[in-house]
Amino acid sequence: MFKTDKTNFLRYIGLARKAGKVILGSDNIYEKMHTKNACAVFVSKNASDNTKKKLTNRALHTNTDLFIVDIDSEEMGKAVGKELTSCIGITDENFKTLITKTIHSLA
């Protein structure tokens, strides 16, 4: 799990959503990872084990960056205008760079 600068992380996710550079839903993200359209995936800490496993395995096979962040699905959902969102895919390299700068390893 990665620790985040929560305020900026959520702000940048919301900005990416407004710019149309976000993929929502594990099935949609899974497909976009296969076609190389998703350059980074952020999974909430309380996503189901099945979702985490499915996306992690796909990320390993497609060389997509995947981060399990210390933010719950309610907070991630609010950032993109939804009630709950357990995973978010980013389709733009510039947004990926901006958002990943807010992430710090807990190791």
N, C-alpha and C positions, 0 to 999 in steps of 0.2 A: 504494500500500500504506500502511496505517496502523499506527503503532507503538502497542502497548498496554501497560498495566500488567497484565502477564500473570497474576499471582496473583489479583488481584481480578476480572479478566475471566473467568477460568476458574471462579472461585468463584460469580460471579453467573450464569453460564451454567448451572452445576450446580443452583443454587437455582431458576432459571426452569424447568429440566427437572423438578425435584421438584414444582413448582407446576402442571405440566401446560401451560406456556405456550411450549413449544418444538416446532418442526416439524423433522424430520430427513429427509434425502434430497432431492436436487436436484429430482426430479420432483414430490414432494409440495410443496416450497417453491414451485416454479414455478406449480403450480395455485393455491395459497393466495395468491400475489401477485396473481393475476388476480381473485380474489374479494375482495381487500382484507383478507384475514385476517392476512397477514403484514405487520407494520409495520416490521420491520428484518431484514436478512439479513447474516450474517457468513460470509465465505468464507475458508478457510485459504490460506496462501501457497503450498502445494503441491497445490492442487486442479488438476484438468486444465484446459487452456486452453478446451476445449469447455464445461465447466461454468461457468467464469468468464464466458465470452462469452454463453452462454445466459441466465444469471441477470442479468448486467449489462444486456443488451438488454431483458429483461422489467422490470427495475427502472426503467429509463428510461421505459417506456411506462405503468407503473402508479404512478409517483412514490413508489416504495418505497425507503427508505434501504438502501444496500448498501455494505458495508465489506469490503475484502480486507485481512485482518489478518496480522500477522507471527507467526502461531502455526500450527504444522503440524497435519495431520489426526489424528495420534496423540494429541496433547495435547487437542485439541477433543473427540475421541472419549472419552477418559478422563473428561472433565468431565461428560459426559452418560451415562456407563455403557456405552459402546460401544467396540469395538476401534479403528475408524477412522471419522471423520466429517469430510468436507471442507466441509460447509456446514450452517449452523444458521439457522433462521428463528425469530423471536420474535413472538408474537401479542399481547403486552400492552404498552401504551404506558409503563407504569411501569417494567417491566423494561427496555424499550428505553432509556429515559432513564438508568437506573442503569448499564447496560452501556456505553452510548456515552460516559459520563463517564470511562471507563477508556481511551478511545481518543484518541490524539494524532496529528496529521498529521506526516508526515516531511518535508513541504515546507519 
